[in-house]
Amino acid sequence: MLSQILSRMPGHPWYDRIHYFDTIDSTNTYAKKLATEGAAAGTVIIAGRQTAGRGRLGRSFSSPENMGIYLSVILRPNCKPTDIMHLTCATGVAALEAIARPDVGIKWTNDLVMGKRKLGGILTELSVDPATGNVAWVVVGIGINCCQKVTDFPADIADMAGSLSMISGRETDRSRVAAAMMEALYAMSCTLFSGKFAMLRQYRRDCVTVGQDVSILRGDSVLHAHALNVDEEGALVVRYSDGTTEAVNS
Ligand code: BTN
């Protein structure tokens, strides 16, 4: 798999920084360990299978063998954490570019969806240098379901999960998707600040949540609102039934 990926990305700046594992617990967990040990920006971890793939809010991410792309990259933007509130949105836009299917959208903030089915997700994790308050490292993790059939998903998510092969009706070449993903992530990392406004325009266009009624979880309670827009930091602007609006970050 690694040689197939590398053959698709000659001269790529991250070419020599890719670590491939047939099996790993979580590419994000390993990337965080390498980042803590000082690994360079652009260090990429890819796995054929994850035994403990993680999603947001402590959820797991089903990562069966050779069915998906499980990829994490270390970035080291020189900025405050508040300067990269839009990073998950930027990663979502990059992932859509790599997937290159107009029928795939983004469910705010980090789910790649086709209709009601989730094709993948993004998990960004960050560490701050206590001495400066600057970002020490960010790990951007992406999981994409590529080759699964409905019957390949665990029963509890089979109704809600989808794969690239399910929507295209064809086999998916995972090495092509992985190489395209690194190309798009590299471009995203180069334009994270300069391209922010153009990226957000694209995100708003591709975000299927805007214009929908949404449920917002606040501790144990659920608030109902209508999603109006995505703001300059990637927050979801919602309107409650009493007419008040709020920018929600998660
Ligand atoms: C989500 O659905 O909330 C996000 C899922 C993110 C999954 C990817 S797979 C590669 C990387 N390693 C992990 O453990 N998680 C991310």
Boltz pocket constraint, residues with backbone or C-beta under 6 A from the ligand:
constraints:
  - pocket:
      binder: B
      contacts: [[A, 25], [A, 26], [A, 27], [A, 28], [A, 29], [A, 50], [A, 52], [A, 53], [A, 54], [A, 55], [A, 56], [A, 57], [A, 59], [A, 60], [A, 61], [A, 69], [A, 70], [A, 71], [A, 72], [A, 110], [A, 120], [A, 121], [A, 122], [A, 123], [A, 141], [A, 142], [A, 143], [A, 144]]
      max_distance: 6.0
